Amino acid sequence: CAVMSRKVKARIAFGIAGVIAAFLILFALAMSYFHEKMEVSPSPESPTVQITDDGFPVVDWEYWQGVNPDVIGWVTVPGTVIDYPIVQAPSDDPDYYLHHDVYRDYNVYGVPYLDVDCADTGLFDSRNAVVFGHHMNDGSMFAAFADYSNLDFANEHARILVQTPEAKKVYLARCVDIVNGTELAKRTDFNDETDYREWYDSQLSGADVVIDAITQPQTAITFCTCSYNYSSNERTLVVASPDTAYLID
């Protein structure tokens, strides 16, 4: 009976091990699928990526808006892997693109998206356009923005290229703030010019890193991502404003 019991136990152990192995294989395949879906460079059926003389990648807007009409812009940070479409968060599900990719498939990588409160004014006309993106462990999505807490890295990658179907603008990272994720508060609406100036000045004065203390921007984009400098629940906010020396229409 003892021998039979050991044999039964062994069969059970092997069975459990087989189930675990099958689960791990399925998980690896799923993650591989998700990663492949987020390779948002044009597919073989779409145009080849080209870089123009101004440093902006050529975006086939007809193709990408055919893939997803929510595609409203594109962000590129030279020297990093940040080179992604920006989609507009839908009003009926503001966090939809936290867990869906540009193809609208479920995807843990998500896709960078503009806050729903900026839908009416867009990337370039919002006083403070807030764009969210995940910080993935493989370094993709907005992970590089978390590295802006290092002043040398921020200076080296201060130039941020943003484009829409209508225009291109070069932004410069001005300051970086690391905040508690449970206390994250965004400002997208301002009472008047004085209110906006006071908000912007407060971003500079309270920042963890100041790259360029320009005090008179007309608009800003805040890029937001998770980071892990001090705790497991924090956000890095990179506040950027247009480089007036390189405005491109």
C-alpha positions as CSV (number, residue, x, y, z in Angstrom):
1,C,0.0,0.0,0.0
2,A,2.9,2.3,0.8
3,V,4.4,1.6,-2.6
4,M,1.1,2.3,-4.4
5,S,0.7,5.5,-2.4
6,R,4.1,6.7,-3.5
7,K,3.2,5.9,-7.1
8,V,-0.1,7.8,-6.9
9,K,1.7,10.8,-5.3
10,A,4.3,10.7,-8.0
11,R,1.6,10.7,-10.7
12,I,-0.1,13.7,-9.0
13,A,3.2,15.5,-8.8
14,F,4.0,14.9,-12.5
15,G,0.5,16.0,-13.4
16,I,0.8,19.3,-11.4
17,A,4.2,19.9,-13.0
18,G,2.7,19.4,-16.4
19,V,-0.1,21.8,-15.8
20,I,2.4,24.4,-14.5
21,A,4.6,23.9,-17.6
22,A,1.7,24.3,-19.9
23,F,0.6,27.5,-18.2
24,L,4.1,28.9,-18.5
25,I,4.3,28.1,-22.2
26,L,0.9,29.7,-22.8
27,F,1.9,32.8,-20.8
28,A,5.1,33.1,-22.8
29,L,3.2,32.8,-26.0
30,A,0.7,35.4,-24.9
31,M,3.4,37.9,-23.9
32,S,5.1,37.3,-27.2
33,Y,1.9,38.0,-29.0
34,F,1.3,41.2,-27.0
35,H,4.8,42.4,-27.7
36,E,4.5,41.7,-31.4
37,K,1.2,43.6,-31.5
38,M,2.9,46.7,-30.1
39,E,5.6,46.8,-32.8
40,V,3.9,49.9,-34.2
41,S,6.4,50.5,-36.9
42,P,4.7,50.1,-40.2
43,S,3.9,46.6,-41.3
44,P,5.1,45.2,-44.6
45,E,1.9,46.4,-46.2
46,S,2.4,50.0,-45.0
47,P,5.1,52.5,-46.0
48,T,8.7,52.2,-45.0
49,V,9.8,54.5,-42.1
50,Q,11.8,57.5,-43.4
51,I,13.4,60.4,-41.6
52,T,13.0,63.9,-43.0
53,D,15.6,66.6,-43.0
54,D,14.0,68.1,-39.9
55,G,14.5,64.8,-38.0
56,F,10.8,63.8,-37.9
57,P,9.9,60.4,-39.0
58,V,7.5,60.3,-42.0
59,V,4.1,59.2,-40.7
60,D,1.5,57.8,-43.1
61,W,-1.5,59.3,-41.5
62,E,-3.9,57.8,-43.9
63,Y,-2.6,54.3,-43.0
64,W,-2.6,54.8,-39.2
65,Q,-5.9,56.6,-39.1
66,G,-7.3,53.7,-41.2
67,V,-5.9,51.3,-38.5
68,N,-7.5,53.4,-35.8
69,P,-9.3,56.8,-36.2
70,D,-8.3,57.7,-32.6
71,V,-4.7,58.2,-33.8
72,I,-4.2,62.0,-33.4
73,G,-0.4,62.4,-33.2
74,W,3.0,60.9,-33.0
75,V,5.8,61.3,-30.5
76,T,9.5,60.7,-31.1
77,V,12.4,61.2,-28.8
78,P,15.7,60.8,-30.7
79,G,18.1,58.5,-29.0
80,T,15.4,56.5,-27.2
81,V,12.9,53.9,-28.2
82,I,10.0,56.4,-27.9
83,D,8.6,56.5,-31.4
84,Y,4.9,55.8,-31.0
85,P,1.5,57.0,-32.1
86,I,-0.6,59.0,-29.7
87,V,-4.3,58.2,-29.6
88,Q,-7.2,60.2,-28.1
89,A,-8.7,58.7,-25.0
90,P,-12.5,58.1,-25.5
91,S,-14.9,60.0,-23.3
92,D,-16.9,56.9,-22.4
93,D,-13.8,55.0,-21.2
94,P,-10.9,57.4,-20.4
95,D,-8.5,54.6,-19.4
96,Y,-9.3,52.4,-22.4
97,Y,-5.8,52.7,-23.9
98,L,-4.1,51.7,-20.7
99,H,-4.8,48.1,-21.7
100,H,-5.5,48.3,-25.5
101,D,-3.0,48.9,-28.3
102,V,-3.2,51.1,-31.4
103,Y,-5.1,48.2,-33.1
104,R,-7.7,48.2,-30.3
105,D,-6.7,44.8,-29.2
106,Y,-6.3,44.0,-25.5
107,N,-2.6,44.6,-24.7
108,V,-0.8,45.1,-21.4
109,Y,1.5,47.5,-23.2
110,G,-1.3,49.9,-24.0
111,V,-0.5,52.9,-26.3
112,P,0.3,56.5,-25.4
113,Y,-2.9,58.5,-25.2
114,L,-4.0,62.1,-24.7
115,D,-6.1,62.7,-21.6
116,V,-9.8,62.9,-22.3
117,D,-10.0,66.4,-20.9
118,C,-7.8,67.6,-23.8
119,A,-10.0,66.2,-26.5
120,D,-11.5,69.5,-27.6
121,T,-8.2,71.4,-27.8
122,G,-5.8,68.6,-28.9
123,L,-2.1,68.2,-28.5
124,F,-1.0,71.6,-29.7
125,D,-3.8,73.9,-28.5
126,S,-4.3,72.6,-25.0
127,R,-2.6,74.8,-22.4
128,N,-1.3,71.6,-20.8
129,A,-1.8,68.5,-22.9
130,V,-1.4,65.4,-20.7
131,V,-0.1,62.3,-22.4
132,F,0.0,59.0,-20.6
133,G,2.2,56.0,-21.4
134,H,3.2,52.8,-19.6
135,H,6.7,52.2,-18.2
136,M,7.4,48.6,-19.4
137,N,10.1,46.4,-17.9
138,D,11.6,45.8,-21.3
139,G,12.3,49.5,-21.7
140,S,9.5,50.2,-24.2
141,M,6.7,52.7,-24.3
142,F,7.4,55.7,-22.0
143,A,10.0,53.9,-19.8
144,A,12.7,56.4,-21.0
145,F,10.7,59.3,-19.6
146,A,11.3,57.9,-16.2
147,D,15.0,58.3,-16.8
148,Y,14.6,62.1,-17.1
149,S,15.0,62.1,-13.3
150,N,18.7,62.0,-14.2
151,L,19.7,65.5,-15.3
152,D,22.4,64.3,-17.7
153,F,20.0,62.0,-19.4
154,A,17.3,64.7,-19.5
155,N,19.7,67.2,-21.1
156,E,20.9,64.6,-23.7
157,H,17.3,63.8,-24.7
158,A,15.6,67.1,-24.1
159,R,14.4,67.4,-27.7
160,I,11.0,65.8,-28.2
161,L,9.4,65.7,-31.6
162,V,5.6,65.8,-31.7
163,Q,3.5,65.8,-34.9
164,T,-0.1,65.6,-35.9
165,P,-1.6,65.3,-39.4
166,E,-1.7,69.1,-39.6
167,A,1.7,70.2,-38.1
168,K,5.0,69.4,-36.5
169,K,6.5,70.9,-33.4
170,V,9.8,70.5,-31.6
171,Y,9.4,70.5,-27.8
172,L,12.1,70.8,-25.2
173,A,11.8,69.1,-21.8
174,R,11.8,71.9,-19.2
175,C,11.4,70.2,-15.9
176,V,10.7,66.8,-14.3
177,D,8.7,66.0,-11.2
178,I,8.3,62.7,-9.4
179,V,5.0,62.5,-7.5
180,N,3.1,60.0,-5.4
181,G,0.9,57.9,-7.7
182,T,-2.0,58.1,-5.2
183,E,-1.9,61.9,-5.2
184,L,-1.4,62.5,-8.9
185,A,-3.4,65.6,-9.9
186,K,-3.5,66.9,-13.4
187,R,-4.2,70.5,-14.6
188,T,-5.7,70.8,-18.1
189,D,-8.0,73.8,-17.5
190,F,-7.1,77.3,-16.3
191,N,-9.2,80.3,-15.4
192,D,-7.0,82.8,-17.2
193,E,-3.5,83.7,-18.2
194,T,-2.4,84.5,-14.6
195,D,-3.7,81.1,-13.4
196,Y,-1.7,79.3,-16.1
197,R,1.4,81.3,-15.3
198,E,1.1,80.5,-11.7
199,W,0.6,76.8,-12.4
200,Y,3.6,76.7,-14.8
201,D,5.9,78.5,-12.3
202,S,4.8,76.1,-9.6
203,Q,5.9,73.2,-11.8
204,L,9.3,74.8,-12.1
205,S,9.7,75.7,-8.4
206,G,8.5,72.3,-7.2
207,A,10.4,70.1,-9.8
208,D,12.9,67.5,-8.9
209,V,14.9,68.3,-12.0
210,V,14.9,71.7,-13.9
211,I,16.4,71.4,-17.4
212,D,15.4,74.9,-18.7
213,A,13.6,77.4,-16.6
214,I,11.8,79.2,-19.5
215,T,9.0,81.2,-17.9
216,Q,6.8,82.3,-20.8
217,P,5.5,79.3,-22.7
218,Q,2.1,79.6,-24.3
219,T,1.4,75.8,-24.1
220,A,2.9,72.7,-22.6
221,I,2.7,68.9,-22.9
222,T,3.2,66.8,-19.8
223,F,4.3,63.3,-20.5
224,C,3.3,61.0,-17.6
225,T,4.6,57.5,-16.8
226,C,5.1,55.2,-13.9
227,S,8.5,55.2,-12.2
228,Y,10.2,53.5,-9.3
229,N,12.8,56.0,-8.0
230,Y,11.5,56.1,-4.4
231,S,8.5,53.8,-4.2
232,S,6.5,51.3,-6.1
233,N,3.7,53.8,-6.8
234,E,5.0,57.0,-8.2
235,R,4.7,58.9,-11.5
236,T,7.4,60.8,-13.4
237,L,6.0,64.0,-15.1
238,V,8.1,65.5,-17.9
239,V,6.9,69.0,-18.7
240,A,7.9,70.2,-22.2
241,S,7.1,73.3,-24.1
242,P,7.7,74.3,-27.8
243,D,11.1,75.2,-28.9
244,T,10.3,78.6,-30.5
245,A,13.5,78.4,-32.6
246,Y,12.2,75.4,-34.4
247,L,8.5,75.8,-34.9
248,I,7.4,73.9,-38.1
249,D,4.0,74.3,-39.7
